Amino acid sequence: MKLVVANDIGNSETKMIVNDTLIKQPSVVKRLLSKPNVMETNVEKNIANLLDELIVHVTSNAIKRSGLYFIGKRANMTADKVENMNIKLGNKSKHDIPVLMTLSMLAARSVQLAYQENQELPPSISVDVSMTTAIPASEYSADQARYLEGRFTSNDHVVIVYVGETPVTVTLHFQTVKVTQEGIPALYALLESENEILKNYNEHYKKQAVPKDFANKRILHVDIGDGTTEYIYTVGMNPVTDVCSGEKRGVGHATEEATQLLKEEVGGFLNLNRQQFMDIFRDPSHHLHDLAVRFMQEARYSQAQRILEDIQEKYSDIAGNVDVIAVYGGGSIQFKEELYEELLDFANTVHCEVLWIPEKYAVDMNVNGLHVINQKILFKQHT
């Protein structure tokens, strides 16, 4: 089996386009001492729900300790001993969670594809993988990129995926892995997108622009994520790497602050991680939803102000050679109320424009851009 993969290893969520299918999981894992009992025996149901109920045993030299894990949504069902990315420390290229998420999700998707093809579970699958991914500009260097590439390519990885009670052994062989800076793929996503991505921009500036119009612009990209906000400067299709940077700002930092406020409000009788707080925040029926919304609004304001100051400083550092400030990422949705109008005022003052990517496209800009890079540049022969 051959897979071509665009892999956005986010602090909050891991998003992949595997061949042409988008899959997502919260970036959380839980180490297990023993395999739990499984009640569902219907193979088709277990295959359909495999990513949501993911139990794997991972053996790999790329991680500190091989072992048995709940992955993603299944890990997030409990608060006890769940591991997620430490957004204060960063260092994504050396952390085990991005590797565990990648190996587990690809192995599970391979099992689903094998079952769809043959309508039965094979005892084992061998998979050749060609993959692109990205790390924050604040961490990026050629050496760090090569290090992460080598974690995947230096050895094969064995993942036992449990489909109900049935184990399927998946051997993953990474033929090619390319690591770039977060933010750069989004430019490719923009240029290949439909015109609707410019809806806010065209309405505000009374234009009829199309995505290809941005191919030769000088763009300051503001990619607001969970643990970092990336400030990527591109001239045409080329990043100017010495002025690209990232700061530890984002939804995750606001969420951690809001989570702490919620814990204090209920007397400390609550054990939550960031992802579980966001589940409450998004669920209007949850009895703590209103509190979560209020505390998140308080925490978002301070993060948004820091991001605005970063943009102003970065604009100054680039000596004003900016045509467009493009804002996207999950944080662009969360922070729009606090940031959008103030950013428009700043852009108007310095005579540049704001391209605020609509919510429909904002979250998946990097994974879609990596997919474009796979199709148009790196792995054309595979797609």
C-alpha positions as CSV (number, residue, x, y, z in Angstrom):
1,M,0.0,0.0,0.0
2,K,1.2,3.5,-0.8
3,L,0.1,6.7,1.0
4,V,0.8,10.3,0.1
5,V,0.3,12.4,3.2
6,A,0.0,16.1,4.1
7,N,0.4,16.2,7.9
8,D,-0.4,19.3,10.0
9,I,0.9,18.3,13.4
10,G,-0.9,21.0,15.5
11,N,-0.6,21.5,19.2
12,S,-4.4,21.2,19.6
13,E,-5.3,18.9,16.6
14,T,-3.4,16.7,14.1
15,K,-4.9,17.1,10.6
16,M,-3.9,14.9,7.7
17,I,-4.9,14.5,4.1
18,V,-4.1,10.9,3.4
19,N,-4.2,10.5,-0.4
20,D,-7.3,12.7,-0.8
21,T,-9.1,12.1,2.5
22,L,-8.9,14.6,5.4
23,I,-8.8,13.0,8.9
24,K,-8.4,14.9,12.2
25,Q,-7.7,13.9,15.8
26,P,-7.1,15.9,19.1
27,S,-3.3,15.8,19.7
28,V,-3.5,13.8,22.9
29,V,-2.4,10.4,23.9
30,K,-2.7,8.2,27.0
31,R,-0.3,5.4,27.9
32,L,-2.0,2.1,28.9
33,L,-0.7,-0.7,31.1
34,S,-3.1,-3.2,29.6
35,K,-5.5,-3.4,26.8
36,P,-9.1,-2.6,27.9
37,N,-12.0,-4.9,27.2
38,V,-13.9,-4.2,24.0
39,M,-17.7,-4.7,23.8
40,E,-18.3,-4.1,20.1
41,T,-17.6,-7.1,17.9
42,N,-19.1,-6.0,14.6
43,V,-16.1,-5.5,12.3
44,E,-17.8,-2.9,10.0
45,K,-18.8,-0.7,13.0
46,N,-15.3,-1.0,14.5
47,I,-13.7,0.0,11.1
48,A,-16.1,3.0,10.7
49,N,-15.3,4.2,14.3
50,L,-11.6,3.2,14.2
51,L,-10.2,6.7,14.5
52,D,-12.6,7.7,17.2
53,E,-11.8,4.6,19.3
54,L,-8.1,4.3,18.5
55,I,-6.1,1.8,20.6
56,V,-2.6,1.0,19.3
57,H,0.7,-0.5,20.3
58,V,3.5,1.4,18.8
59,T,7.1,0.1,18.4
60,S,9.5,2.7,17.1
61,N,13.0,3.9,17.6
62,A,11.6,7.4,17.0
63,I,9.9,7.6,20.4
64,K,11.4,7.3,23.9
65,R,9.2,4.4,25.0
66,S,7.3,2.0,22.8
67,G,4.0,0.9,24.3
68,L,0.2,0.7,24.3
69,Y,-1.8,3.9,23.8
70,F,-5.2,5.5,23.5
71,I,-4.9,8.0,20.7
72,G,-6.8,11.2,20.0
73,K,-10.5,11.3,20.8
74,R,-10.3,8.0,22.7
75,A,-7.6,9.4,25.0
76,N,-9.6,12.6,25.5
77,M,-12.5,10.7,27.0
78,T,-10.7,10.7,30.4
79,A,-8.7,13.4,32.1
80,D,-6.4,11.1,34.1
81,K,-2.8,10.8,32.8
82,V,-3.6,12.2,29.4
83,E,-0.6,13.7,27.6
84,N,-0.7,16.7,25.2
85,M,1.9,19.1,23.8
86,N,3.5,21.5,26.3
87,I,2.8,24.8,24.5
88,K,5.0,26.8,26.8
89,L,8.1,24.6,25.9
90,G,7.4,24.1,22.2
91,N,10.2,22.0,20.6
92,K,7.7,20.1,18.4
93,S,10.4,18.4,16.3
94,K,11.7,16.6,19.4
95,H,8.5,15.8,21.1
96,D,7.0,12.2,21.0
97,I,3.3,13.2,20.6
98,P,3.6,14.4,17.0
99,V,5.3,11.1,16.1
100,L,2.8,9.0,18.0
101,M,-0.2,10.8,16.4
102,T,1.3,10.5,12.9
103,L,2.1,6.8,13.2
104,S,-1.1,5.8,14.9
105,M,-3.4,7.8,12.5
106,L,-1.6,6.5,9.4
107,A,-1.7,2.9,10.6
108,A,-5.5,3.2,11.4
109,R,-6.2,4.8,8.0
110,S,-4.2,2.0,6.4
111,V,-6.4,-0.6,8.1
112,Q,-9.6,1.2,7.0
113,L,-8.3,1.3,3.4
114,A,-7.3,-2.4,3.4
115,Y,-10.7,-3.4,4.7
116,Q,-12.5,-1.2,2.2
117,E,-10.6,-2.9,-0.6
118,N,-10.9,-6.5,0.5
119,Q,-13.9,-6.5,2.9
120,E,-11.8,-8.4,5.5
121,L,-9.1,-7.7,8.0
122,P,-5.6,-8.7,7.0
123,P,-3.3,-9.9,9.7
124,S,-0.6,-7.5,8.6
125,I,-0.1,-4.5,6.2
126,S,3.1,-3.0,4.7
127,V,2.8,0.7,3.9
128,D,5.1,3.0,1.9
129,V,4.6,6.7,2.9
130,S,5.6,9.9,1.2
131,M,4.8,12.8,3.6
132,T,5.1,16.6,4.0
133,T,4.7,18.3,7.4
134,A,5.8,21.6,9.0
135,I,7.2,22.9,12.3
136,P,6.8,26.5,13.7
137,A,9.1,29.2,12.4
138,S,10.2,29.9,16.0
139,E,11.7,26.4,16.0
140,Y,12.6,26.0,12.3
141,S,16.1,25.5,11.0
142,A,17.5,23.2,8.4
143,D,19.0,21.0,11.1
144,Q,15.7,20.8,13.0
145,A,13.9,19.9,9.8
146,R,16.4,17.2,9.0
147,Y,16.1,15.8,12.6
148,L,12.4,15.4,12.4
149,E,12.6,13.9,8.9
150,G,15.1,11.4,10.2
151,R,12.8,10.3,13.0
152,F,10.5,9.0,10.4
153,T,12.8,7.8,7.7
154,S,15.7,6.2,9.6
155,N,13.8,3.1,10.6
156,D,10.5,1.3,9.9
157,H,7.8,1.6,12.5
158,V,5.4,-1.1,13.7
159,V,1.9,-0.2,14.9
160,I,-0.5,-2.9,16.1
161,V,-4.0,-1.4,15.5
162,Y,-6.8,-3.1,17.5
163,V,-10.0,-3.4,15.5
164,G,-12.2,-4.5,18.4
165,E,-10.4,-7.6,19.7
166,T,-8.6,-8.2,16.4
167,P,-5.0,-7.0,16.1
168,V,-3.7,-5.8,12.7
169,T,0.1,-5.3,12.4
170,V,1.0,-2.3,10.3
171,T,4.6,-1.7,9.2
172,L,5.1,1.9,8.1
173,H,8.1,2.7,5.8
174,F,8.6,6.4,5.2
175,Q,10.2,6.7,1.7
176,T,10.3,10.5,1.7
177,V,9.6,13.1,4.3
178,K,9.8,16.8,3.8
179,V,9.6,19.3,6.7
180,T,9.0,23.0,6.0
181,Q,8.0,26.0,8.1
182,E,4.4,26.5,9.3
183,G,2.8,29.3,7.4
184,I,4.5,28.8,4.0
185,P,2.1,26.0,2.9
186,A,-0.8,28.4,3.5
187,L,0.3,30.6,0.5
188,Y,-0.1,27.6,-1.8
189,A,-3.6,26.9,-0.2
190,L,-4.6,30.5,-0.9
191,L,-3.5,30.5,-4.5
192,E,-5.3,27.2,-5.3
193,S,-8.5,28.1,-3.4
194,E,-11.9,29.1,-4.7
195,N,-12.8,32.8,-5.0
196,E,-15.0,32.6,-1.9
197,I,-11.8,32.6,0.3
198,L,-11.6,36.4,-0.6
199,K,-15.2,37.1,0.4
200,N,-14.3,39.3,3.4
201,Y,-11.4,41.0,1.6
202,N,-13.5,41.9,-1.6
203,E,-16.4,43.1,0.4
204,H,-14.3,45.4,2.6
205,Y,-12.1,46.8,-0.1
206,K,-14.8,46.8,-2.8
207,K,-12.7,44.7,-5.1
208,Q,-13.2,41.7,-7.4
209,A,-9.9,40.0,-6.7
210,V,-9.2,36.3,-7.3
211,P,-6.7,34.2,-5.4
212,K,-4.1,34.2,-8.1
213,D,-3.8,38.0,-7.7
214,F,-1.8,37.4,-4.5
215,A,0.9,35.4,-6.3
216,N,3.2,38.5,-6.6
217,K,2.2,40.3,-3.4
218,R,4.4,41.0,-0.4
219,I,2.5,39.3,2.4
220,L,2.9,39.2,6.1
221,H,1.2,35.9,7.2
222,V,-0.2,35.7,10.7
223,D,-1.0,32.1,11.4
224,I,-2.6,32.0,14.8
225,G,-2.5,28.5,16.2
226,D,-2.9,26.8,19.5
227,G,0.6,27.1,20.9
228,T,2.3,29.5,18.6
229,T,1.5,32.3,16.2
230,E,3.7,32.3,13.1
231,Y,4.7,35.5,11.4
232,I,5.8,34.5,7.9
233,Y,6.9,37.1,5.3
234,T,6.7,36.1,1.6
235,V,7.6,38.0,-1.5
236,G,5.9,36.4,-4.4
237,M,6.2,32.6,-3.8
238,N,9.4,32.9,-1.7
239,P,9.6,33.2,2.1
240,V,12.2,35.7,3.4
241,T,13.4,33.3,6.1
242,D,15.5,35.7,8.1
243,V,12.5,37.8,9.0
244,C,10.1,34.9,9.6
245,S,9.5,34.1,13.3
246,G,7.0,32.7,15.7
247,E,5.9,33.6,19.2
248,K,4.3,31.5,21.9
249,R,0.8,33.1,21.5
250,G,-2.4,31.4,20.6
251,V,-5.7,29.8,21.5
252,G,-3.9,27.2,23.7
253,H,-2.4,29.9,26.0
254,A,-5.8,31.6,26.3
255,T,-7.4,28.2,26.9
256,E,-5.0,27.3,29.6
257,E,-5.7,30.6,31.4
258,A,-9.5,30.1,30.9
259,T,-9.3,26.5,32.1
260,Q,-7.5,27.6,35.3
261,L,-10.3,30.2,35.9
262,L,-13.0,27.6,35.4
263,K,-11.2,25.2,37.9
264,E,-11.0,28.0,40.5
265,E,-14.7,28.8,39.9
266,V,-15.8,25.3,40.8
267,G,-13.5,25.1,43.9
268,G,-10.8,23.0,42.2
269,F,-13.1,20.0,41.7
270,L,-12.3,19.7,38.0
271,N,-9.5,18.0,36.1
272,L,-9.4,19.3,32.5
273,N,-6.9,19.6,29.7
274,R,-7.1,22.3,27.0
275,Q,-8.9,20.0,24.5
276,Q,-11.5,19.0,27.1
277,F,-12.1,22.7,28.0
278,M,-12.8,23.4,24.3
279,D,-15.3,20.6,24.2
280,I,-17.2,22.4,27.0
281,F,-16.8,25.7,25.2
282,R,-18.3,24.3,22.0
283,D,-21.2,22.5,23.7
284,P,-24.1,24.9,24.5
285,S,-25.9,22.1,26.4
286,H,-23.0,21.6,28.9
287,H,-23.8,22.9,32.3
288,L,-20.5,24.7,32.4
289,H,-20.7,26.2,28.9
290,D,-21.7,29.8,29.9
291,L,-18.8,29.9,32.4
292,A,-16.4,28.6,29.8
293,V,-17.4,31.2,27.3
294,R,-17.1,34.0,29.8
295,F,-13.6,33.0,31.0
296,M,-12.4,32.4,27.4
297,Q,-13.5,35.9,26.5
298,E,-11.4,37.3,29.3
299,A,-8.4,35.3,28.3
300,R,-8.6,36.0,24.6
301,Y,-8.4,39.7,25.0
302,S,-4.9,39.7,26.5
303,Q,-3.6,37.2,23.8
304,A,-5.1,39.3,21.0
305,Q,-3.4,42.4,22.2
306,R,0.0,40.7,22.3
307,I,-0.6,39.4,18.7
308,L,-1.5,42.9,17.5
309,E,1.7,44.3,19.1
310,D,3.7,41.5,17.4
311,I,2.2,42.4,14.0
312,Q,3.0,46.1,14.5
313,E,6.6,45.3,15.5
314,K,7.0,42.8,12.5
315,Y,5.6,45.4,10.1
316,S,8.2,47.9,11.4
317,D,11.0,45.3,11.2
318,I,10.2,44.7,7.5
319,A,10.4,48.5,7.0
320,G,6.8,48.7,5.7
321,N,7.4,46.5,2.7
322,V,4.0,44.8,3.1
323,D,1.1,44.9,0.7
324,V,-1.2,42.5,2.6
325,I,-1.5,41.2,6.2
326,A,-3.1,37.7,5.8
327,V,-4.6,36.2,9.0
328,Y,-5.7,32.6,9.3
329,G,-5.4,29.5,11.6
330,G,-7.8,28.4,14.3
331,G,-7.0,31.4,16.4
332,S,-8.2,33.7,13.7
333,I,-11.7,32.4,14.5
334,Q,-11.3,32.7,18.3
335,F,-9.7,36.1,18.3
336,K,-11.6,37.8,15.5
337,E,-13.9,39.8,17.8
338,E,-10.9,41.1,19.7
339,L,-8.4,41.6,16.9
340,Y,-10.1,42.2,13.5
341,E,-11.2,45.9,13.8
342,E,-8.0,47.0,15.5
343,L,-5.9,45.3,12.8
344,L,-8.0,47.1,10.1
345,D,-7.3,50.4,11.8
346,F,-3.6,49.7,11.9
347,A,-3.5,48.6,8.3
348,N,-5.4,51.7,7.2
349,T,-2.9,53.9,9.0
350,V,0.1,52.3,7.3
351,H,-1.6,52.0,3.9
352,C,-1.7,48.2,3.5
353,E,-4.6,45.7,3.5
354,V,-5.9,42.9,5.6
355,L,-6.9,39.5,4.2
356,W,-8.8,37.8,7.0
357,I,-9.4,34.3,5.8
358,P,-13.1,33.2,6.4
359,E,-13.8,30.6,9.1
360,K,-14.6,27.9,6.5
361,Y,-11.0,27.9,5.2
362,A,-9.0,29.3,8.2
363,V,-8.3,26.1,10.1
364,D,-7.1,23.9,7.3
365,M,-4.9,26.4,5.4
366,N,-1.7,24.6,6.3
367,V,-2.9,21.0,5.7
368,N,-4.5,22.1,2.4
369,G,-1.3,23.9,1.4
370,L,0.8,20.8,2.2
371,H,-1.6,18.8,0.0
372,V,-1.1,21.3,-2.8
373,I,2.7,21.0,-2.4
374,N,2.4,17.2,-2.6
375,Q,0.3,17.3,-5.7
376,K,1.9,20.1,-7.6
377,I,5.6,19.9,-6.6
378,L,6.9,17.0,-4.5
379,F,5.0,13.9,-5.3
380,K,3.3,14.5,-8.6
381,Q,4.1,11.0,-9.8
382,H,2.2,9.5,-6.9
383,T,-1.0,11.6,-7.2
